[in-house]
């Protein structure tokens, strides 16, 4: 059946479309996804291939298809494409909503525990709406991402993208990790981390560096970022500066004058002798 035929049948069955246009506000009712598809064929076809589209057959929350998110469409259909008709605008266009309004629509169904920090998270505070990262009609994968998990983040986070191109970095560009390995994009503590602190987050992979040790190295106990960059560094092992100079920033008198230490550390690494540099159960000098 053609679009014109469907609209004609609809107008005959629901004659109140013209009544609405005349000024009597009627409550819109659902018309079904088939009617939506008569005008929005391309969106309907791509939607069917997405996670949301497939779930319309099995999820009570999506039983109304398009109208589950956009609202009942009878008045919109009755307007027959006439944008001057008040009924045309009765359907919700999520792309034109503000970030909070988008989130309210999505969160009416999505109540996963990972979303509990959304209202206090950095993305919400910066007015980043759900559709900045997700595409309901064309998104890929289980999370309907508009772009890949890492690509989607780095399109906004330019500094982190640049850091990851440095010689030493977490293996995100290589695909062994994603930004979501450490961060919850929907909100969290200290930079949307998936832990209560940066140290706890690092410890999930680097537990052997955390201790507790009999002899603690104070800057390590204070925080990993005292010595390491997070997303990338020009120095080995994500160090903020070359190892010798990093150690000297605290241990200027460890082996004599500063000039002597500098000349030594230009040729050698402190960790060649102090091998348990994060902490030790055996030696206060952190030497094996």
C-alpha positions as CSV (number, residue, x, y, z in Angstrom):
1,X,0.0,0.0,0.0
2,X,1.4,3.4,-0.9
3,X,2.0,6.2,1.5
4,X,-0.9,8.2,0.0
5,X,-3.3,5.3,0.4
6,X,-2.3,4.7,4.0
7,X,-2.8,8.4,4.8
8,X,-6.2,8.4,3.1
9,X,-7.3,5.3,5.1
10,X,-6.0,6.8,8.3
11,X,-7.9,10.1,7.7
12,X,-11.1,8.1,7.1
13,X,-10.7,6.0,10.2
14,X,-9.5,8.9,12.4
15,X,-11.3,12.0,11.1
16,X,-10.3,14.0,14.2
17,X,-7.0,15.0,12.5
18,X,-8.8,17.9,10.9
19,X,-10.6,18.7,14.2
20,X,-7.2,19.1,15.8
21,X,-6.1,21.4,13.1
22,X,-9.2,23.5,13.7
23,X,-8.2,24.1,17.3
24,X,-9.6,21.2,19.4
25,X,-6.7,19.4,21.1
26,X,-7.3,15.7,20.9
27,X,-5.1,13.2,22.7
28,X,-2.8,11.3,20.2
29,X,-3.0,7.5,20.1
30,X,-0.7,4.9,18.8
31,X,-0.9,3.9,15.1
32,X,1.7,1.2,14.9
33,X,5.2,0.8,13.3
34,X,3.8,-0.1,9.9
35,X,2.2,3.4,9.5
36,X,5.4,5.0,10.6
37,X,7.3,3.0,8.0
38,X,5.1,4.2,5.2
39,X,6.9,7.6,5.4
40,X,10.1,6.7,7.2
41,X,11.0,3.5,5.2
42,X,14.8,4.0,5.4
43,X,14.9,4.6,9.1
44,X,12.5,1.7,9.7
45,X,14.7,-0.7,7.7
46,X,17.9,0.3,9.5
47,X,16.1,0.3,12.9
48,X,15.1,-3.4,12.5
49,X,18.7,-4.4,12.3
50,X,19.7,-2.7,15.6
51,X,19.4,-4.0,19.2
52,X,16.3,-1.9,19.8
53,X,14.7,-3.0,16.6
54,X,15.2,-6.7,17.3
55,X,13.8,-6.3,20.8
56,X,10.5,-4.9,19.7
57,X,9.3,-8.5,19.3
58,X,10.4,-9.6,22.7
59,X,10.4,-6.6,25.1
60,X,7.2,-5.3,26.6
61,X,9.0,-1.9,26.9
62,X,9.4,-1.7,23.1
63,X,6.1,-3.3,22.2
64,X,4.9,-0.1,20.6
65,X,7.8,0.0,18.3
66,X,8.7,3.6,17.1
67,X,6.1,5.1,19.5
68,X,7.8,3.5,22.5
69,X,10.3,6.4,22.3
70,X,8.7,9.0,20.0
71,X,5.2,8.9,21.6
72,X,1.8,8.1,19.9
73,X,1.7,9.2,16.3
74,X,-1.9,9.6,15.3
75,X,-1.9,13.4,15.2
76,X,1.5,13.5,13.4
77,X,0.2,11.2,10.7
78,X,-3.1,13.1,10.3
79,X,-1.0,16.2,9.7
80,X,0.1,14.5,6.5
81,X,3.4,16.2,6.3
82,X,2.0,19.7,6.9
83,X,4.5,21.2,9.4
84,X,2.2,24.1,10.0
85,X,-0.3,21.7,11.5
86,X,0.1,21.6,15.3
87,X,-0.3,17.8,15.2
88,X,2.9,17.4,13.1
89,X,5.0,18.3,16.2
90,X,3.3,16.1,18.7
91,X,5.8,13.3,18.1
92,X,9.0,13.5,20.1
93,X,12.1,14.1,18.0
94,X,14.9,13.1,20.4
95,X,17.6,14.7,18.3
96,X,16.0,18.1,18.9
97,X,15.7,17.6,22.7
98,X,18.2,18.8,25.2
99,X,20.6,16.4,26.9
100,X,18.5,16.0,30.0
101,X,15.3,15.4,28.1
102,X,17.1,12.8,25.9
103,X,18.3,11.1,29.1
104,X,14.9,11.1,30.7
105,X,13.5,9.2,27.7
106,X,16.3,6.7,27.6
107,X,16.5,6.2,31.4
108,X,12.8,5.4,31.5
109,X,13.8,1.9,30.3
110,X,17.6,1.8,30.9
111,X,18.0,1.4,34.7
112,X,21.2,-0.6,34.7
113,X,23.5,-0.1,37.8
114,X,26.2,1.5,35.5
115,X,23.8,4.4,34.9
116,X,23.3,5.3,38.6
117,X,25.9,8.1,38.4
118,X,24.6,9.7,35.3
119,X,23.1,12.8,36.9
120,X,26.3,13.6,38.7
121,X,28.7,12.5,35.9
122,X,31.0,14.7,33.8
123,X,29.1,14.1,30.5
124,X,25.8,15.2,31.9
125,X,27.4,18.2,33.5
126,X,28.7,19.2,30.1
127,X,25.3,18.7,28.4
128,X,26.4,15.6,26.5
129,X,23.2,13.8,25.5
130,X,22.7,10.1,24.9
131,X,22.6,10.5,21.1
132,X,26.1,12.0,21.1
133,X,27.4,8.5,21.5
134,X,24.5,6.2,20.7
135,X,22.4,5.9,17.6
136,X,19.1,4.1,18.2
137,X,18.3,3.8,14.4
138,X,21.8,3.0,13.1
139,X,23.9,2.1,16.1
140,X,26.2,-0.9,16.1
141,X,26.5,-3.7,18.6
142,X,24.6,-4.4,21.8
143,X,25.1,-0.8,23.0
144,X,23.9,0.8,19.7
145,X,27.1,3.0,19.5
146,X,27.2,5.6,16.8
147,X,31.0,4.8,16.5
148,X,33.3,2.2,18.0
149,X,33.8,2.2,21.8
150,X,37.2,4.0,21.5
151,X,36.6,6.1,18.4
152,X,33.5,7.5,19.9
153,X,35.3,8.8,23.0
154,X,38.4,10.1,21.1
155,X,36.3,12.3,18.7
156,X,35.8,14.6,21.7
157,X,38.8,13.8,24.0
158,X,41.6,15.2,21.7
159,X,44.3,15.4,24.4
160,X,43.9,11.8,25.3
161,X,43.9,10.8,21.6
162,X,47.2,12.7,21.2
163,X,48.7,11.0,24.4
164,X,47.8,7.6,23.0
165,X,50.0,8.2,20.0
166,X,53.1,8.6,22.2
167,X,55.7,5.8,22.5
168,X,54.4,4.5,25.8
169,X,50.7,4.1,26.2
170,X,48.0,1.7,27.4
171,X,47.2,-0.7,24.5
172,X,44.0,1.1,23.5
173,X,45.0,1.9,19.9
174,X,46.0,-1.7,19.5
175,X,42.5,-2.8,20.5
176,X,43.5,-4.7,23.6
177,X,41.7,-2.3,25.7
178,X,39.0,0.4,25.2
179,X,38.3,3.6,27.1
180,X,35.5,1.7,28.9
181,X,38.0,-0.7,30.3
182,X,38.8,2.0,32.9
183,X,36.0,4.5,32.5
184,X,32.2,4.4,32.9
185,X,31.0,6.9,30.3
186,X,27.7,7.3,32.2
187,X,29.3,8.7,35.3
188,X,31.6,7.8,38.2
189,X,34.1,9.0,40.7
190,X,37.3,10.8,39.7
191,X,37.0,11.1,35.9
192,X,34.2,8.5,35.5
193,X,36.5,5.7,36.7
194,X,35.1,2.2,37.3
195,X,36.6,2.3,40.8
196,X,36.5,4.5,43.9
197,X,39.9,6.0,43.2
198,X,42.6,6.1,40.6
199,X,44.8,3.9,42.6
200,X,42.1,1.2,42.9
201,X,41.5,1.4,39.2
202,X,45.2,0.9,38.4
203,X,45.4,-2.0,40.9
204,X,42.8,-4.0,39.0
205,X,45.6,-4.8,36.5
206,X,48.7,-3.9,38.4
207,X,48.0,-5.5,41.7
208,X,51.7,-6.5,42.3
209,X,52.6,-2.8,42.4
210,X,50.2,-1.8,45.1
211,X,51.2,-3.8,48.2
212,X,50.8,-3.4,51.1
213,X,54.5,-3.7,51.6
214,X,56.7,-3.7,54.7
215,X,58.6,-0.8,53.3
216,X,56.3,1.6,51.4
217,X,57.6,4.0,48.7
218,X,55.7,7.2,49.8
219,X,54.9,8.6,46.3
220,X,53.5,5.2,45.3
221,X,51.3,5.0,48.3
222,X,50.1,8.6,47.6
223,X,49.1,7.9,44.0
224,X,50.2,6.4,40.8
225,X,50.0,9.7,38.9
226,X,52.8,11.1,41.0
227,X,55.2,9.3,38.6
228,X,53.1,8.1,35.7
229,X,51.0,9.6,33.0
230,X,47.7,7.9,32.4
231,X,47.0,7.9,28.7
232,X,50.5,8.1,27.2
233,X,54.0,9.3,27.6
234,X,57.2,9.8,25.6
235,X,59.1,8.0,28.4
236,X,59.3,4.3,29.1
237,X,56.5,2.8,31.3
238,X,54.3,5.9,31.1
239,X,56.7,7.9,33.3
240,X,56.2,11.6,33.3
241,X,59.9,12.3,32.8
242,X,62.9,10.0,32.2
243,X,63.4,7.7,35.2
244,X,66.7,9.2,36.5
245,X,65.3,12.7,36.5
246,X,62.1,11.6,38.1
247,X,63.9,9.9,41.0
248,X,66.1,13.0,41.4
249,X,63.0,15.2,41.9
250,X,62.9,13.7,45.4
251,X,66.3,12.1,45.9
252,X,68.7,14.9,45.0
253,X,71.3,14.0,47.7
254,X,71.0,10.3,47.5
255,X,74.5,9.7,46.0
256,X,76.3,13.0,46.5
257,X,75.9,16.2,44.6
258,X,73.1,16.8,42.1
259,X,75.6,17.1,39.2
260,X,77.1,13.7,40.0
261,X,73.7,12.0,40.2
262,X,72.7,13.5,36.9
263,X,75.8,12.3,35.1
264,X,75.2,8.8,36.5
265,X,71.5,8.6,35.6
266,X,72.1,9.8,32.1
267,X,73.9,6.4,31.6
268,X,72.0,4.1,34.0
269,X,68.6,3.6,35.5
270,X,67.9,3.8,39.2
271,X,65.8,0.7,39.0
272,X,68.9,-1.4,37.9
273,X,69.8,-1.4,41.6
274,X,66.5,-0.4,43.3
275,X,64.4,-3.0,41.5
276,X,61.4,-3.1,43.9
277,X,60.7,0.5,43.3
278,X,57.0,0.4,44.1
279,X,57.7,-1.0,47.6
280,X,59.5,-3.9,49.2
281,X,59.0,-6.5,51.9
282,X,62.8,-7.2,52.1
283,X,64.8,-4.0,51.9
284,X,64.2,-0.4,52.9
285,X,66.2,0.7,49.9
286,X,63.8,-1.2,47.6
287,X,66.6,-3.3,46.3
288,X,66.3,-7.0,45.6
